[in-house]
Amino acid sequence: MTFSESKEFSVHSSSLKEIRSFAREALAKHDIFKSSSDDVVLALAEAAQNIVKHAYSGQETSDNLKVEINFNNNQLKIDLYDKGVPAIPSNIKPRNVNDIKPGGLGTFFIGQIMDEVVFKTAATDWVNHLILIKNY
Amino acid sequence: MSYKITEDGNIATVHLDGEIDMDVTEKAKEVIMPLIESGKEVHLNLKEVQYMDSSGISVLIESHQKAAELGNRVVLKEISKSV
């Protein structure tokens, strides 16, 4: 089974619900994701939230972000592209969740849910390219 | 997200409904924090919460911390499977 879906969204917190709906609808078409769909949607939503929160340093923007969901060779690959401040991967680490305090949990959840998380510099019109991979 | 508040003595129960994400956490805090600050024991009923991410979890933690500061507590009730 192979599929690919792609959509752009405005970089704003109000887009997060739309991004989740897009992912849910894409995954709901295929039984293989039935038991993991909620987790994958969460990981994607956390990554998108990080773009909204951090990629523009809190400034309003009219930019879009792009989400691509691809499945091929039993591998789900989600690509997120944005045009914000270039990410510094070494600065993006999950924190110790035993230290109970607000903030910093999104990266932890992403790491727990996905099998691979890759930060890249985008090759085309975008700046950042985040890849989330889950193997089935 | 929508909500309903019920009160019984010094206990205020906030029934949250919908999806809790970054877009609605400020609204959630505007509802929850004044109840905590007024000295009530706040119960957060999560039965109808269909989605909560790290921003929602942060609200729960902040609520707990504020209540603890004031010598009170926040109780989570009927936590939905999604949460």
Backbone of each chain as ProteinMPNN parsed JSONL, in Angstrom:
{"seq_chain_A": "MTFSESKEFSVHSSSLKEIRSFAREALAKHDIFKSSSDDVVLALAEAAQNIVKHAYSGQETSDNLKVEINFNNNQLKIDLYDKGVPAIPSNIKPRNVNDIKPGGLGTFFIGQIMDEVVFKTAATDWVNHLILIKNY", "coords_chain_A": {"N_chain_A": [[0.857, -1.196, 0.0], [0.521, 2.168, -0.804], [0.51, 5.616, -0.263], [0.001, 9.166, -0.552], [-0.346, 12.332, 0.806], [-0.878, 15.835, 0.893], [-0.799, 19.112, 2.292], [-1.156, 22.638, 2.801], [-1.0, 24.956, 5.526], [-1.973, 27.815, 7.41], [0.391, 29.502, 9.506], [-0.521, 29.441, 12.476], [-2.117, 29.269, 15.656], [-4.763, 28.614, 15.423], [-4.879, 26.951, 13.285], [-4.164, 24.457, 14.071], [-6.145, 22.596, 14.796], [-7.253, 22.034, 12.33], [-5.081, 20.87, 11.07], [-4.832, 18.521, 12.57], [-7.274, 17.303, 11.882], [-6.894, 16.909, 9.139], [-4.798, 15.02, 9.205], [-6.028, 12.927, 10.631], [-8.102, 12.206, 8.889], [-6.618, 11.345, 6.661], [-5.281, 9.111, 7.692], [-7.373, 7.531, 8.554], [-8.375, 6.288, 6.364], [-7.098, 3.923, 6.037], [-6.752, 0.754, 7.39], [-4.45, -0.13, 8.698], [-3.495, 1.837, 10.33], [-5.164, 2.015, 12.441], [-4.875, 1.436, 15.236], [-2.87, 3.14, 15.975], [-3.337, 5.667, 15.201], [-4.255, 7.894, 16.779], [-1.998, 8.454, 18.312], [-0.109, 9.108, 16.349], [-1.286, 11.338, 15.205], [-1.145, 13.032, 17.391], [1.668, 13.328, 17.644], [2.287, 14.623, 15.235], [0.74, 16.932, 15.583], [1.985, 18.071, 17.8], [4.464, 18.682, 16.69], [3.702, 20.545, 14.76], [2.672, 22.487, 16.42], [4.996, 23.309, 17.653], [6.229, 24.629, 15.564], [4.494, 26.815, 15.254], [4.83, 27.989, 17.744], [7.598, 28.448, 18.053], [9.078, 28.814, 15.654], [8.778, 31.316, 14.604], [9.442, 33.062, 16.509], [7.391, 33.978, 18.15], [6.221, 35.98, 16.678], [3.627, 37.338, 14.616], [2.671, 35.921, 11.491], [2.251, 35.669, 7.942], [2.936, 33.483, 6.674], [2.841, 30.104, 5.407], [2.767, 26.695, 6.604], [3.757, 23.41, 5.613], [2.378, 20.185, 5.38], [3.17, 16.9, 4.711], [2.008, 13.684, 4.19], [3.104, 10.519, 3.893], [3.024, 7.121, 2.849], [4.819, 4.226, 2.436], [6.299, 1.149, 1.564], [5.738, -0.015, 4.104], [6.298, 2.076, 5.812], [5.523, 4.97, 7.52], [5.777, 8.278, 6.765], [6.102, 11.519, 7.754], [6.328, 14.734, 6.662], [7.22, 17.94, 7.619], [7.226, 21.282, 6.71], [8.553, 24.533, 7.031], [8.925, 28.154, 7.015], [10.271, 29.51, 8.916], [12.471, 30.719, 11.546], [15.716, 29.33, 11.197], [15.98, 26.079, 12.449], [17.835, 24.817, 15.241], [19.033, 21.854, 15.623], [20.454, 20.701, 17.806], [19.574, 22.117, 19.927], [17.091, 21.221, 20.397], [15.732, 19.252, 22.455], [14.198, 16.632, 24.303], [12.998, 17.219, 27.602], [13.67, 16.327, 31.054], [11.088, 14.496, 32.111], [10.353, 13.784, 34.601], [10.695, 15.91, 36.17], [8.315, 17.743, 37.159], [6.693, 20.093, 35.49], [5.203, 22.827, 33.69], [5.344, 22.914, 30.081], [7.635, 22.016, 27.409], [6.992, 19.382, 26.868], [6.146, 18.482, 24.428], [8.186, 17.735, 22.581], [9.147, 15.502, 23.869], [6.905, 13.773, 23.702], [6.762, 13.427, 20.927], [9.141, 12.051, 20.427], [8.638, 9.714, 21.822], [6.569, 8.57, 20.416], [7.163, 8.402, 17.652], [9.377, 6.568, 15.449], [11.633, 7.602, 14.295], [13.084, 10.842, 14.207], [13.874, 13.504, 12.295], [15.753, 16.354, 11.634], [16.094, 18.673, 9.095], [17.684, 20.925, 6.793], [15.668, 22.683, 4.631], [15.359, 21.888, 1.176], [14.247, 23.403, -0.868], [11.975, 26.03, -1.406], [11.418, 26.312, 1.225], [12.468, 26.637, 4.717], [12.951, 25.114, 7.096], [12.841, 21.603, 7.575], [11.195, 19.028, 8.835], [11.211, 15.645, 9.649], [9.152, 12.993, 10.421], [9.085, 9.669, 11.333], [7.491, 6.531, 11.236], [7.529, 3.122, 11.631], [5.87, 0.284, 10.323]], "CA_chain_A": [[0.0, 0.0, 0.0], [1.26, 3.42, -0.892], [-0.308, 6.808, -0.467], [0.663, 10.423, -0.274], [-1.263, 13.477, 0.885], [-0.131, 17.046, 1.221], [-1.639, 20.302, 2.426], [-0.533, 23.757, 3.499], [-1.827, 25.576, 6.551], [-1.386, 29.05, 7.918], [1.134, 29.304, 10.744], [-1.308, 30.078, 13.527], [-2.655, 28.241, 16.556], [-6.101, 28.213, 14.968], [-4.733, 25.926, 12.236], [-3.779, 23.156, 14.637], [-7.294, 21.679, 14.718], [-7.36, 21.658, 10.913], [-3.971, 19.944, 10.797], [-5.222, 17.23, 13.168], [-8.353, 16.733, 11.052], [-6.25, 16.459, 7.891], [-4.065, 13.781, 9.492], [-7.002, 11.876, 11.001], [-8.794, 11.76, 7.668], [-5.669, 10.598, 5.833], [-4.974, 7.823, 8.32], [-8.601, 6.753, 8.731], [-8.661, 5.552, 5.122], [-6.323, 2.681, 5.988], [-6.864, 0.008, 8.647], [-3.147, -0.357, 9.336], [-3.215, 2.894, 11.303], [-6.29, 2.107, 13.362], [-4.495, 1.456, 16.655], [-1.817, 4.133, 16.252], [-3.722, 6.952, 14.601], [-4.301, 8.964, 17.775], [-0.62, 8.783, 18.687], [0.552, 9.768, 15.213], [-1.881, 12.681, 15.11], [-0.566, 13.812, 18.487], [3.054, 13.669, 17.312], [2.239, 15.646, 14.178], [0.202, 18.169, 16.158], [3.027, 18.655, 18.659], [5.479, 19.256, 15.799], [3.111, 21.748, 14.175], [2.579, 23.467, 17.501], [6.356, 23.845, 17.852], [6.45, 25.609, 14.497], [3.718, 28.016, 15.591], [5.365, 28.623, 18.96], [9.028, 28.747, 18.095], [9.753, 29.099, 14.384], [8.648, 32.733, 14.261], [9.764, 33.811, 17.734], [6.189, 34.609, 18.69], [5.698, 37.044, 15.806], [2.573, 36.965, 13.664], [3.185, 35.751, 10.144], [1.284, 35.245, 6.931], [3.502, 32.292, 6.035], [2.221, 28.79, 5.586], [3.592, 25.504, 6.806], [3.249, 22.331, 4.772], [2.418, 18.838, 5.942], [3.042, 15.813, 3.744], [1.892, 12.374, 4.828], [3.416, 9.494, 2.89], [3.193, 5.745, 3.334], [5.43, 3.407, 1.394], [7.147, 0.085, 2.146], [5.411, -0.152, 5.53], [6.834, 3.182, 6.588], [4.785, 6.23, 7.497], [6.72, 9.397, 6.825], [5.415, 12.816, 7.777], [7.26, 15.839, 6.457], [6.701, 19.283, 7.93], [8.082, 22.334, 6.165], [8.18, 25.896, 7.405], [9.861, 29.195, 6.573], [10.629, 30.297, 10.085], [13.887, 30.806, 11.927], [16.331, 27.999, 11.063], [16.048, 25.314, 13.697], [19.152, 24.284, 15.636], [18.64, 20.547, 16.175], [21.077, 20.384, 19.098], [18.816, 22.822, 20.965], [15.764, 20.632, 20.517], [15.859, 17.98, 23.163], [13.167, 16.45, 25.325], [13.535, 17.443, 28.937], [13.378, 15.289, 32.039], [9.665, 14.635, 32.428], [10.15, 13.554, 36.038], [10.637, 17.254, 36.731], [6.947, 18.066, 36.737], [6.462, 21.519, 35.291], [4.6, 23.04, 32.37], [6.235, 23.196, 28.966], [8.703, 21.097, 27.007], [6.567, 17.979, 26.768], [5.845, 18.119, 23.051], [9.325, 17.016, 22.001], [9.162, 14.189, 24.517], [5.843, 12.942, 23.111], [7.149, 13.09, 19.55], [10.177, 11.024, 20.514], [8.056, 8.466, 22.32], [5.612, 8.008, 19.464], [7.756, 8.127, 16.341], [10.598, 5.763, 15.478], [12.755, 8.484, 13.931], [12.786, 12.267, 14.059], [15.035, 14.05, 11.583], [15.7, 17.775, 11.274], [16.917, 18.977, 7.923], [17.496, 22.216, 6.144], [14.837, 22.399, 3.461], [16.093, 22.025, -0.082], [13.609, 24.28, -1.861], [11.535, 27.347, -0.946], [11.204, 26.295, 2.665], [13.673, 26.804, 5.532], [13.09, 23.942, 7.943], [12.187, 20.379, 7.118], [11.197, 18.041, 9.912], [10.694, 14.359, 9.178], [8.723, 12.057, 11.47], [8.961, 8.35, 10.702], [7.007, 5.416, 12.062], [7.572, 1.875, 10.868], [4.757, -0.645, 10.584]], "C_chain_A": [[0.889, 1.242, 0.0], [0.271, 4.569, -0.985], [0.486, 8.035, -0.087], [-0.383, 11.53, -0.255], [-0.485, 14.682, 1.374], [-1.083, 18.229, 1.335], [-0.851, 21.392, 3.144], [-1.54, 24.39, 4.447], [-1.175, 26.887, 6.963], [-0.672, 28.759, 9.233], [0.418, 30.094, 11.839], [-1.917, 28.966, 14.383], [-4.041, 27.766, 16.11], [-6.052, 27.151, 13.869], [-4.508, 24.529, 12.804], [-4.921, 22.14, 14.563], [-7.468, 21.169, 13.288], [-6.271, 20.656, 10.533], [-4.306, 18.568, 11.359], [-6.298, 16.555, 12.315], [-7.802, 16.175, 9.745], [-5.559, 15.111, 8.112], [-5.03, 12.643, 9.819], [-7.686, 11.32, 9.764], [-7.872, 10.932, 6.783], [-5.437, 9.202, 6.401], [-6.203, 6.933, 8.428], [-8.943, 5.921, 7.494], [-8.011, 4.172, 5.104], [-6.306, 2.007, 7.352], [-5.555, -0.123, 9.406], [-2.854, 0.667, 10.431], [-4.23, 2.945, 12.434], [-5.838, 2.264, 14.827], [-3.487, 2.558, 16.982], [-2.183, 5.54, 15.802], [-3.687, 8.095, 15.603], [-2.889, 9.412, 18.149], [0.078, 9.556, 17.567], [0.014, 11.191, 15.045], [-1.31, 13.582, 16.201], [0.852, 14.254, 18.144], [3.102, 14.767, 16.252], [1.774, 16.982, 14.748], [1.231, 18.852, 17.054], [4.103, 19.321, 17.797], [4.964, 20.551, 15.18], [3.018, 22.858, 15.213], [3.943, 24.112, 17.74], [6.702, 24.861, 16.773], [5.745, 26.919, 14.846], [4.377, 28.766, 16.748], [6.759, 29.17, 18.776], [9.642, 29.216, 16.777], [9.691, 30.569, 14.002], [8.858, 33.613, 15.485], [8.568, 34.591, 18.259], [5.599, 35.698, 17.834], [4.59, 36.495, 14.913], [3.2, 36.822, 12.285], [2.062, 35.355, 9.198], [1.796, 34.002, 6.196], [2.617, 31.074, 6.253], [3.25, 27.788, 6.073], [2.967, 24.403, 5.951], [3.406, 20.988, 5.482], [2.242, 17.844, 4.801], [2.974, 14.511, 4.517], [2.066, 11.327, 3.743], [3.52, 8.125, 3.547], [3.707, 4.898, 2.19], [6.315, 2.375, 2.073], [6.985, -0.005, 3.661], [6.018, 0.938, 6.408], [5.966, 4.427, 6.4], [5.792, 7.354, 7.676], [5.916, 10.687, 6.743], [6.478, 13.892, 7.66], [6.556, 17.149, 6.811], [7.715, 20.303, 7.431], [7.6, 23.686, 6.696], [9.263, 26.86, 6.937], [10.303, 30.061, 7.74], [12.133, 30.361, 10.317], [14.526, 29.418, 11.795], [16.477, 27.302, 12.41], [17.482, 24.867, 13.958], [18.876, 22.965, 16.34], [19.242, 20.241, 17.554], [20.359, 21.08, 20.255], [17.454, 22.181, 21.24], [15.878, 19.26, 21.149], [14.692, 17.847, 24.121], [13.783, 16.672, 26.707], [13.169, 16.289, 29.847], [11.922, 15.439, 32.489], [9.358, 14.294, 33.887], [10.171, 14.875, 36.814], [9.3, 17.84, 36.268], [6.748, 19.57, 36.694], [5.87, 21.7, 33.903], [5.671, 23.278, 31.32], [7.232, 22.085, 28.682], [8.308, 19.649, 26.833], [6.36, 17.529, 25.335], [6.942, 17.296, 22.41], [9.438, 15.613, 22.591], [8.128, 13.269, 23.883], [6.216, 12.496, 21.699], [8.162, 11.95, 19.561], [9.642, 9.668, 20.967], [7.219, 7.769, 21.251], [6.278, 7.565, 18.16], [9.038, 7.321, 16.496], [11.833, 6.589, 15.117], [12.25, 9.909, 13.819], [14.032, 12.912, 13.458], [14.801, 15.517, 11.268], [16.625, 18.0, 10.08], [16.729, 20.428, 7.535], [16.74, 21.942, 4.852], [15.584, 22.721, 2.167], [15.511, 23.068, -1.022], [13.221, 25.632, -1.259], [11.376, 27.428, 0.567], [12.529, 26.452, 3.402], [13.948, 25.544, 6.349], [12.293, 22.776, 7.392], [12.331, 19.345, 8.231], [10.566, 16.761, 9.375], [10.374, 13.48, 10.379], [8.461, 10.714, 10.806], [8.451, 7.321, 11.696], [6.934, 4.182, 11.177], [6.456, 0.941, 11.294], [5.109, -2.054, 10.151]], "O_chain_A": [[1.88, 1.322, 0.727], [-0.71, 4.483, -1.723], [1.503, 7.958, 0.602], [-1.197, 11.653, -1.17], [0.447, 14.56, 2.169], [-2.048, 18.34, 0.579], [0.006, 21.111, 3.981], [-2.749, 24.368, 4.215], [0.044, 27.038, 6.869], [-1.08, 27.874, 9.985], [0.721, 31.261, 12.087], [-2.195, 27.87, 13.896], [-4.435, 26.636, 16.397], [-7.066, 26.527, 13.559], [-4.648, 23.534, 12.092], [-4.689, 20.961, 14.298], [-7.793, 20.001, 13.074], [-6.511, 19.716, 9.774], [-4.087, 17.557, 10.692], [-6.223, 15.353, 12.063], [-8.199, 15.097, 9.302], [-5.711, 14.184, 7.317], [-4.862, 11.524, 9.334], [-7.829, 10.107, 9.613], [-8.296, 9.925, 6.216], [-5.403, 8.224, 5.654], [-6.085, 5.708, 8.396], [-9.712, 4.963, 7.577], [-8.335, 3.344, 4.252], [-5.899, 2.607, 8.347], [-5.558, -0.217, 10.633], [-2.069, 0.407, 11.343], [-4.161, 3.824, 13.293], [-6.351, 3.112, 15.557], [-3.277, 2.872, 18.154], [-1.421, 6.486, 16.003], [-3.143, 9.159, 15.305], [-2.624, 10.606, 18.285], [0.771, 10.541, 17.82], [0.77, 12.125, 14.777], [-1.027, 14.756, 15.96], [1.203, 15.42, 18.33], [3.87, 15.723, 16.369], [2.34, 18.031, 14.439], [1.332, 20.078, 17.061], [4.595, 20.397, 18.136], [5.697, 21.536, 15.086], [3.26, 24.027, 14.911], [4.034, 25.313, 17.997], [7.392, 25.844, 17.042], [6.332, 27.996, 14.745], [4.472, 29.993, 16.743], [7.078, 30.244, 19.286], [10.633, 29.946, 16.79], [10.47, 31.023, 13.164], [8.485, 34.786, 15.481], [8.704, 35.713, 18.747], [4.585, 36.292, 18.201], [4.618, 35.332, 14.508], [4.155, 37.526, 11.956], [1.054, 34.78, 9.609], [1.186, 33.532, 5.236], [1.775, 31.031, 7.151], [4.456, 28.013, 5.965], [1.786, 24.466, 5.61], [4.434, 20.706, 6.098], [1.29, 17.932, 4.025], [3.794, 14.264, 5.402], [1.282, 11.254, 2.797], [4.036, 7.989, 4.657], [3.113, 4.854, 1.113], [7.004, 2.685, 3.045], [7.966, -0.063, 4.402], [6.225, 0.74, 7.606], [5.714, 4.871, 5.28], [6.565, 7.365, 8.634], [5.16, 10.914, 5.799], [7.411, 13.951, 8.461], [5.444, 17.42, 6.357], [8.911, 20.194, 7.7], [6.4, 23.941, 6.795], [10.351, 26.458, 6.525], [10.669, 31.222, 7.556], [12.941, 30.098, 9.426], [13.939, 28.43, 12.235], [17.017, 27.855, 13.369], [18.24, 24.577, 13.032], [18.524, 22.951, 17.52], [18.598, 19.589, 18.376], [20.511, 20.692, 21.414], [16.759, 22.548, 22.187], [16.09, 18.252, 20.474], [14.242, 18.84, 24.693], [14.948, 16.349, 26.939], [12.441, 15.379, 29.449], [11.575, 16.403, 33.17], [8.236, 14.492, 34.353], [9.726, 14.946, 37.959], [9.171, 18.355, 35.157], [6.646, 20.231, 37.727], [6.016, 20.833, 33.041], [6.758, 23.773, 31.617], [7.621, 21.325, 29.568], [9.164, 18.779, 26.669], [6.393, 16.332, 25.048], [6.672, 16.279, 21.77], [9.783, 14.659, 21.893], [8.43, 12.12, 23.56], [6.014, 11.341, 21.324], [8.045, 10.998, 18.788], [10.131, 8.618, 20.549], [7.166, 6.541, 21.188], [5.988, 6.49, 17.637], [9.701, 7.378, 17.531], [12.938, 6.305, 15.579], [11.123, 10.149, 13.386], [15.111, 12.866, 14.048], [13.77, 15.881, 10.702], [17.778, 17.57, 10.072], [15.745, 21.07, 7.903], [17.126, 21.071, 4.072], [16.334, 23.693, 2.085], [16.221, 23.571, -1.892], [14.062, 26.304, -0.664], [11.215, 28.518, 1.117], [13.594, 26.407, 2.785], [15.042, 24.982, 6.297], [11.216, 22.947, 6.821], [13.424, 18.86, 8.525], [9.52, 16.793, 8.727], [11.222, 13.253, 11.243], [7.708, 10.628, 9.835], [8.91, 7.247, 12.836], [6.341, 4.212, 10.099], [6.139, 0.826, 12.479], [4.294, -2.965, 10.294]]}, "seq_chain_B": "MSYKITEDGNIATVHLDGEIDMDVTEKAKEVIMPLIESGKEVHLNLKEVQYMDSSGISVLIESHQKAAELGNRVVLKEISKSV", "coords_chain_B": {"N_chain_B": [[-13.384, 24.277, 22.1], [-15.557, 23.901, 24.826], [-17.223, 24.716, 27.957], [-18.525, 23.962, 31.225], [-19.554, 25.015, 34.402], [-20.025, 23.689, 37.563], [-21.094, 23.992, 40.947], [-20.56, 22.963, 44.273], [-20.84, 23.526, 47.406], [-17.666, 24.193, 48.577], [-16.497, 23.175, 46.367], [-15.704, 23.441, 43.039], [-16.636, 22.339, 39.937], [-15.26, 21.976, 36.817], [-16.403, 21.266, 33.763], [-14.955, 20.199, 30.998], [-15.117, 20.328, 27.461], [-14.464, 18.972, 24.334], [-11.65, 19.704, 22.206], [-8.486, 20.198, 23.479], [-6.059, 22.364, 22.883], [-3.188, 24.37, 21.956], [-4.476, 26.596, 21.024], [-6.682, 27.046, 22.609], [-5.9, 27.1, 25.242], [-5.42, 29.421, 26.752], [-7.973, 30.387, 27.172], [-8.982, 28.288, 28.675], [-7.431, 28.52, 30.973], [-8.295, 31.007, 31.856], [-10.736, 30.361, 32.779], [-10.291, 28.412, 34.733], [-8.234, 29.288, 36.553], [-9.182, 31.627, 38.084], [-11.08, 30.387, 39.721], [-9.523, 28.704, 41.279], [-7.936, 30.622, 42.546], [-9.827, 31.864, 44.053], [-10.067, 30.276, 46.164], [-11.408, 27.902, 46.013], [-11.803, 24.313, 45.872], [-10.897, 22.775, 43.01], [-12.35, 20.763, 40.604], [-11.577, 19.066, 37.7], [-13.362, 17.937, 35.154], [-12.861, 15.607, 32.75], [-14.223, 14.066, 30.998], [-15.491, 14.569, 28.539], [-13.474, 15.425, 26.932], [-11.92, 15.246, 23.971], [-9.445, 15.373, 22.904], [-6.176, 16.106, 23.949], [-3.214, 17.867, 24.128], [0.301, 18.572, 24.716], [0.108, 21.207, 25.492], [-2.307, 21.374, 26.781], [-1.832, 19.606, 28.882], [0.053, 21.117, 30.195], [-1.562, 23.151, 31.207], [-3.002, 21.714, 33.091], [-0.943, 21.058, 34.86], [-0.047, 23.627, 35.645], [-2.347, 24.492, 36.897], [-2.52, 22.715, 39.023], [-0.154, 23.437, 40.364], [-0.687, 26.092, 41.091], [-2.87, 25.763, 42.778], [-1.695, 24.255, 44.806], [0.134, 26.083, 45.823], [-1.618, 27.753, 47.113], [-2.501, 26.206, 49.08], [-4.433, 24.421, 48.418], [-6.229, 22.128, 46.247], [-6.282, 20.534, 42.992], [-8.391, 18.394, 41.267], [-8.521, 15.714, 39.046], [-11.114, 14.433, 37.128], [-12.959, 11.671, 35.844], [-11.308, 10.956, 33.565], [-10.873, 11.046, 30.151], [-10.47, 8.502, 27.624], [-8.933, 9.392, 25.5], [-7.408, 11.41, 26.689]], "CA_chain_B": [[-13.575, 23.847, 23.49], [-16.605, 24.557, 25.606], [-17.115, 24.3, 29.346], [-19.658, 24.229, 32.113], [-19.081, 24.984, 35.787], [-21.012, 23.401, 38.605], [-20.491, 24.209, 42.259], [-21.178, 22.268, 45.403], [-20.057, 23.992, 48.544], [-16.4, 24.792, 48.19], [-15.943, 22.469, 45.212], [-16.155, 23.898, 41.719], [-16.278, 21.371, 38.903], [-15.233, 22.525, 35.461], [-16.592, 20.198, 32.78], [-14.389, 20.639, 29.72], [-15.69, 19.566, 26.346], [-13.85, 19.276, 23.039], [-10.228, 19.466, 22.011], [-7.681, 21.177, 24.203], [-4.74, 22.577, 22.282], [-2.588, 25.674, 22.219], [-5.391, 27.662, 20.628], [-7.722, 27.284, 23.613], [-5.408, 26.98, 26.623], [-5.594, 30.675, 27.486], [-9.376, 30.422, 27.585], [-9.132, 27.307, 29.751], [-6.818, 29.106, 32.183], [-9.162, 32.112, 32.294], [-11.869, 29.758, 33.494], [-9.847, 27.6, 35.881], [-7.399, 29.982, 37.55], [-9.941, 32.423, 39.065], [-11.725, 29.498, 40.687], [-8.467, 28.294, 42.21], [-7.518, 31.794, 43.315], [-10.895, 32.228, 44.993], [-9.971, 29.366, 47.298], [-12.207, 26.696, 45.834], [-11.181, 23.09, 45.383], [-11.368, 22.695, 41.622], [-12.344, 19.461, 39.953], [-11.615, 19.189, 36.239], [-13.963, 16.741, 34.577], [-12.302, 15.494, 31.395], [-14.949, 12.993, 30.31], [-15.845, 14.948, 27.164], [-12.304, 15.966, 26.233], [-11.605, 14.269, 22.915], [-8.029, 15.491, 22.537], [-5.388, 17.032, 24.765], [-1.782, 17.713, 23.855], [1.19, 19.044, 25.781], [-0.325, 22.523, 25.989], [-3.363, 21.075, 27.745], [-1.169, 19.023, 30.063], [0.669, 22.246, 30.9], [-2.62, 23.826, 31.963], [-3.285, 20.875, 34.264], [0.189, 21.207, 35.783], [-0.104, 24.991, 36.198], [-3.49, 24.551, 37.82], [-2.109, 21.988, 40.229], [0.861, 24.216, 41.075], [-1.329, 27.273, 41.686], [-3.68, 25.285, 43.902], [-0.771, 23.836, 45.867], [0.643, 27.35, 46.403], [-2.657, 28.334, 47.957], [-2.894, 25.211, 50.073], [-5.65, 23.748, 47.962], [-5.879, 21.104, 45.277], [-7.054, 20.342, 41.76], [-8.626, 16.961, 41.104], [-8.952, 15.344, 37.689], [-12.216, 13.476, 37.231], [-13.459, 10.998, 34.617], [-10.337, 11.243, 32.508], [-11.279, 10.332, 28.935], [-9.465, 7.599, 27.046], [-8.04, 10.225, 24.685], [-6.478, 12.123, 27.557]], "C_chain_B": [[-14.742, 24.599, 24.1], [-16.489, 24.066, 27.047], [-18.402, 24.627, 30.089], [-19.098, 24.141, 33.532], [-20.243, 24.65, 36.698], [-20.327, 23.56, 39.947], [-21.295, 23.488, 43.324], [-20.344, 22.608, 46.62], [-18.783, 24.66, 48.054], [-15.759, 24.092, 46.99], [-16.57, 23.015, 43.934], [-15.692, 22.878, 40.689], [-16.383, 22.036, 37.545], [-15.319, 21.344, 34.498], [-16.084, 20.732, 31.444], [-14.889, 19.733, 28.605], [-14.956, 19.961, 25.063], [-12.382, 18.957, 23.001], [-9.435, 20.589, 22.659], [-6.309, 21.261, 23.544], [-4.298, 24.002, 22.558], [-3.566, 26.819, 21.962], [-6.408, 27.996, 21.708], [-7.209, 27.29, 25.04], [-5.554, 28.28, 27.408], [-7.025, 30.793, 28.001], [-9.6, 29.466, 28.757], [-8.574, 27.874, 31.059], [-7.679, 30.233, 32.734], [-10.358, 31.595, 33.075], [-11.399, 29.131, 34.805], [-9.15, 28.42, 36.956], [-8.198, 30.844, 38.537], [-10.642, 31.562, 40.105], [-10.715, 29.044, 41.733], [-8.105, 29.446, 43.134], [-8.581, 32.243, 44.301], [-10.942, 31.276, 46.183], [-10.78, 28.086, 47.156], [-11.32, 25.491, 45.499], [-11.772, 22.872, 43.988], [-11.247, 21.272, 41.102], [-12.461, 19.694, 38.452], [-12.15, 17.885, 35.678], [-13.597, 16.675, 33.104], [-13.029, 14.452, 30.547], [-15.194, 13.305, 28.834], [-14.68, 15.592, 26.416], [-11.829, 14.917, 25.243], [-10.131, 14.301, 22.511], [-7.363, 16.466, 23.5], [-3.932, 16.806, 24.444], [-0.962, 18.343, 24.977], [0.758, 20.407, 26.315], [-1.444, 22.356, 27.008], [-2.806, 20.491, 29.028], [-0.525, 20.138, 30.89], [-0.356, 23.011, 31.727], [-2.952, 23.029, 33.229], [-2.18, 21.046, 35.31], [0.17, 22.589, 36.432], [-1.234, 25.119, 37.213], [-3.143, 23.883, 39.139], [-1.123, 22.818, 41.06], [0.248, 25.433, 41.768], [-2.132, 26.851, 42.911], [-2.785, 24.921, 45.09], [-0.186, 25.057, 46.581], [-0.326, 27.912, 47.413], [-3.173, 27.346, 48.998], [-4.154, 24.464, 49.7], [-5.254, 22.671, 46.951], [-6.791, 21.146, 44.06], [-7.173, 18.839, 41.555], [-9.1, 16.706, 39.672], [-9.997, 14.238, 37.808], [-12.551, 12.895, 35.855], [-12.565, 11.314, 33.42], [-10.679, 10.396, 31.28], [-10.134, 9.472, 28.415], [-8.448, 8.39, 26.215], [-6.981, 10.907, 25.553], [-5.543, 11.13, 28.232]], "O_chain_B": [[-14.885, 25.806, 23.902], [-15.753, 23.121, 27.331], [-19.228, 25.43, 29.656], [-18.261, 23.285, 33.821], [-21.312, 25.254, 36.612], [-19.131, 23.299, 40.08], [-22.523, 23.417, 43.279], [-19.272, 22.043, 46.832], [-18.817, 25.571, 47.226], [-14.616, 24.379, 46.638], [-17.79, 23.045, 43.776], [-14.501, 22.589, 40.581], [-17.421, 22.579, 37.167], [-14.406, 20.521, 34.433], [-16.703, 21.605, 30.836], [-15.06, 18.528, 28.79], [-14.842, 21.145, 24.747], [-11.916, 18.045, 23.684], [-9.682, 21.771, 22.416], [-5.504, 20.335, 23.641], [-4.949, 24.742, 23.296], [-3.494, 27.871, 22.598], [-6.944, 29.104, 21.73], [-7.996, 27.467, 25.97], [-5.791, 28.241, 28.616], [-7.258, 31.243, 29.123], [-10.312, 29.789, 29.708], [-9.179, 27.721, 32.12], [-7.782, 30.397, 33.949], [-10.921, 32.295, 33.918], [-12.028, 29.3, 35.85], [-9.441, 28.264, 38.142], [-7.915, 30.797, 39.734], [-10.781, 31.974, 41.257], [-11.017, 29.005, 42.926], [-7.982, 29.272, 44.347], [-8.276, 32.928, 45.277], [-11.751, 31.446, 47.095], [-10.83, 27.275, 48.081], [-10.24, 25.632, 44.925], [-12.989, 22.795, 43.818], [-10.18, 20.661, 41.156], [-13.336, 20.428, 37.992], [-11.477, 16.855, 35.721], [-13.96, 17.546, 32.313], [-12.523, 14.012, 29.514], [-15.115, 12.418, 27.984], [-14.881, 16.231, 25.384], [-11.39, 13.834, 25.63], [-9.633, 13.381, 21.862], [-7.917, 17.517, 23.822], [-3.458, 15.671, 24.482], [-1.482, 18.612, 26.059], [1.019, 20.725, 27.476], [-1.522, 23.105, 27.981], [-3.249, 20.834, 30.125], [-0.552, 20.109, 32.121], [-0.049, 23.468, 32.828], [-3.156, 23.602, 34.299], [-2.46, 21.165, 36.503], [0.353, 22.705, 37.644], [-1.09, 25.768, 38.248], [-3.428, 24.403, 40.218], [-1.232, 22.897, 42.284], [0.617, 25.764, 42.894], [-2.081, 27.505, 43.953], [-3.094, 25.248, 46.236], [-0.032, 25.054, 47.802], [0.07, 28.474, 48.434], [-4.148, 27.613, 49.702], [-4.857, 23.937, 50.562], [-4.074, 22.344, 46.819], [-7.891, 21.698, 44.084], [-6.191, 18.104, 41.653], [-9.974, 17.406, 39.162], [-9.79, 13.239, 38.497], [-12.43, 13.575, 34.836], [-13.009, 11.861, 32.41], [-10.762, 9.171, 31.369], [-8.97, 9.704, 28.741], [-7.255, 8.089, 26.228], [-5.807, 10.967, 25.187], [-4.677, 11.528, 29.01]]}, "name": "protein", "num_of_chains": 2, "seq": "MTFSESKEFSVHSSSLKEIRSFAREALAKHDIFKSSSDDVVLALAEAAQNIVKHAYSGQETSDNLKVEINFNNNQLKIDLYDKGVPAIPSNIKPRNVNDIKPGGLGTFFIGQIMDEVVFKTAATDWVNHLILIKNYMSYKITEDGNIATVHLDGEIDMDVTEKAKEVIMPLIESGKEVHLNLKEVQYMDSSGISVLIESHQKAAELGNRVVLKEISKSV"}
